[in-house]
Amino acid sequence: MSSSNLKHLEKIKDSIDRSGTLTEEEKSDSVKRIEEWYREDMASGTFMKELSELSPIIKALLAELGLI
């Protein structure tokens, strides 16, 4: 995830934390879900990067699909 996306992630988490309408449980659950999505995004990006390194053809196919 780019540093720009990481900054957005932190802003979202801060906004959730400052929310006056969410309960503590809702805040905690929301942050957990965001962190889970972040980990999944990172894992997917790592997988795509490693897969693209197998061959130039695979890299071109992944790029054509918009995955890298």
PyRosetta script that sets phi, psi and omega in degrees:
from pyrosetta import init, pose_from_sequence

init()
pose = pose_from_sequence("MSSSNLKHLEKIKDSIDRSGTLTEEEKSDSVKRIEEWYREDMASGTFMKELSELSPIIKALLAELGLI")
pose.set_psi(1, 136.6)
pose.set_omega(1, -178.7)
pose.set_phi(2, -68.8)
pose.set_psi(2, 162.4)
pose.set_omega(2, 179.0)
pose.set_phi(3, -64.8)
pose.set_psi(3, -30.4)
pose.set_omega(3, 176.7)
pose.set_phi(4, -64.4)
pose.set_psi(4, -45.4)
pose.set_omega(4, 178.6)
pose.set_phi(5, -66.4)
pose.set_psi(5, -35.2)
pose.set_omega(5, 178.4)
pose.set_phi(6, -65.1)
pose.set_psi(6, -38.0)
pose.set_omega(6, 176.8)
pose.set_phi(7, -65.3)
pose.set_psi(7, -40.2)
pose.set_omega(7, 177.5)
pose.set_phi(8, -63.4)
pose.set_psi(8, -41.5)
pose.set_omega(8, 178.7)
pose.set_phi(9, -59.5)
pose.set_psi(9, -44.7)
pose.set_omega(9, 179.1)
pose.set_phi(10, -64.5)
pose.set_psi(10, -39.2)
pose.set_omega(10, 177.8)
pose.set_phi(11, -62.6)
pose.set_psi(11, -42.1)
pose.set_omega(11, 179.1)
pose.set_phi(12, -62.8)
pose.set_psi(12, -46.4)
pose.set_omega(12, -179.9)
pose.set_phi(13, -63.0)
pose.set_psi(13, -39.7)
pose.set_omega(13, 177.8)
pose.set_phi(14, -64.2)
pose.set_psi(14, -41.8)
pose.set_omega(14, 179.3)
pose.set_phi(15, -63.4)
pose.set_psi(15, -40.8)
pose.set_omega(15, 177.1)
pose.set_phi(16, -62.2)
pose.set_psi(16, -44.9)
pose.set_omega(16, -178.4)
pose.set_phi(17, -62.4)
pose.set_psi(17, -35.8)
pose.set_omega(17, -178.2)
pose.set_phi(18, -84.3)
pose.set_psi(18, -8.5)
pose.set_omega(18, -176.6)
pose.set_phi(19, -58.8)
pose.set_psi(19, 134.3)
pose.set_omega(19, 176.7)
pose.set_phi(20, -94.9)
pose.set_psi(20, -7.5)
pose.set_omega(20, -177.6)
pose.set_phi(21, -99.9)
pose.set_psi(21, -19.1)
pose.set_omega(21, 179.1)
pose.set_phi(22, -89.2)
pose.set_psi(22, 143.5)
pose.set_omega(22, 173.9)
pose.set_phi(23, -75.4)
pose.set_psi(23, 166.5)
pose.set_omega(23, 178.0)
pose.set_phi(24, -61.1)
pose.set_psi(24, -37.1)
pose.set_omega(24, 179.0)
pose.set_phi(25, -64.9)
pose.set_psi(25, -42.8)
pose.set_omega(25, 178.4)
pose.set_phi(26, -64.8)
pose.set_psi(26, -40.1)
pose.set_omega(26, 177.8)
pose.set_phi(27, -61.9)
pose.set_psi(27, -47.7)
pose.set_omega(27, -178.8)
pose.set_phi(28, -61.9)
pose.set_psi(28, -45.4)
pose.set_omega(28, -179.9)
pose.set_phi(29, -63.1)
pose.set_psi(29, -41.6)
pose.set_omega(29, 179.9)
pose.set_phi(30, -63.1)
pose.set_psi(30, -45.4)
pose.set_omega(30, -179.8)
pose.set_phi(31, -64.6)
pose.set_psi(31, -41.0)
pose.set_omega(31, 178.3)
pose.set_phi(32, -60.2)
pose.set_psi(32, -43.1)
pose.set_omega(32, 179.5)
pose.set_phi(33, -65.5)
pose.set_psi(33, -41.4)
pose.set_omega(33, 178.6)
pose.set_phi(34, -62.9)
pose.set_psi(34, -43.8)
pose.set_omega(34, 178.6)
pose.set_phi(35, -63.8)
pose.set_psi(35, -37.0)
pose.set_omega(35, 177.1)
pose.set_phi(36, -64.0)
pose.set_psi(36, -45.8)
pose.set_omega(36, 177.4)
pose.set_phi(37, -60.0)
pose.set_psi(37, -39.4)
pose.set_omega(37, 179.0)
pose.set_phi(38, -61.6)
pose.set_psi(38, -47.2)
pose.set_omega(38, 179.6)
pose.set_phi(39, -62.0)
pose.set_psi(39, -41.9)
pose.set_omega(39, 178.6)
pose.set_phi(40, -63.4)
pose.set_psi(40, -40.6)
pose.set_omega(40, 178.5)
pose.set_phi(41, -63.2)
pose.set_psi(41, -43.4)
pose.set_omega(41, 179.3)
pose.set_phi(42, -64.8)
pose.set_psi(42, -43.6)
pose.set_omega(42, -179.6)
pose.set_phi(43, -63.9)
pose.set_psi(43, -41.5)
pose.set_omega(43, 179.4)
pose.set_phi(44, -64.3)
pose.set_psi(44, -43.5)
pose.set_omega(44, 179.4)
pose.set_phi(45, -63.1)
pose.set_psi(45, -40.5)
pose.set_omega(45, 178.7)
pose.set_phi(46, -65.6)
pose.set_psi(46, -43.9)
pose.set_omega(46, 179.1)
pose.set_phi(47, -60.6)
pose.set_psi(47, -47.2)
pose.set_omega(47, -179.1)
pose.set_phi(48, -63.2)
pose.set_psi(48, -38.8)
pose.set_omega(48, 179.6)
pose.set_phi(49, -64.2)
pose.set_psi(49, -47.2)
pose.set_omega(49, -179.6)
pose.set_phi(50, -65.5)
pose.set_psi(50, -39.6)
pose.set_omega(50, 178.5)
pose.set_phi(51, -63.8)
pose.set_psi(51, -40.8)
pose.set_omega(51, -178.5)
pose.set_phi(52, -67.9)
pose.set_psi(52, -22.0)
pose.set_omega(52, 179.6)
pose.set_phi(53, -79.3)
pose.set_psi(53, -9.8)
pose.set_omega(53, 179.9)
pose.set_phi(54, -67.1)
pose.set_psi(54, -39.2)
pose.set_omega(54, -179.0)
pose.set_phi(55, -163.0)
pose.set_psi(55, 151.4)
pose.set_omega(55, 176.9)
pose.set_phi(56, -62.3)
pose.set_psi(56, -30.8)
pose.set_omega(56, 179.9)
pose.set_phi(57, -67.3)
pose.set_psi(57, -45.1)
pose.set_omega(57, 178.4)
pose.set_phi(58, -63.1)
pose.set_psi(58, -41.9)
pose.set_omega(58, 178.9)
pose.set_phi(59, -60.0)
pose.set_psi(59, -43.5)
pose.set_omega(59, 179.5)
pose.set_phi(60, -64.2)
pose.set_psi(60, -40.5)
pose.set_omega(60, 179.1)
pose.set_phi(61, -65.1)
pose.set_psi(61, -44.0)
pose.set_omega(61, 179.3)
pose.set_phi(62, -63.9)
pose.set_psi(62, -39.4)
pose.set_omega(62, 178.3)
pose.set_phi(63, -65.7)
pose.set_psi(63, -41.2)
pose.set_omega(63, 178.7)
pose.set_phi(64, -62.7)
pose.set_psi(64, -33.1)
pose.set_omega(64, 177.8)
pose.set_phi(65, -80.8)
pose.set_psi(65, -7.5)
pose.set_omega(65, 179.9)
pose.set_phi(66, 79.0)
pose.set_psi(66, 20.4)
pose.set_omega(66, -178.0)
pose.set_phi(67, -90.5)
pose.set_psi(67, -16.6)
pose.set_omega(67, 175.4)
pose.set_phi(68, -134.8)
pose.dump_pdb("model.pdb")
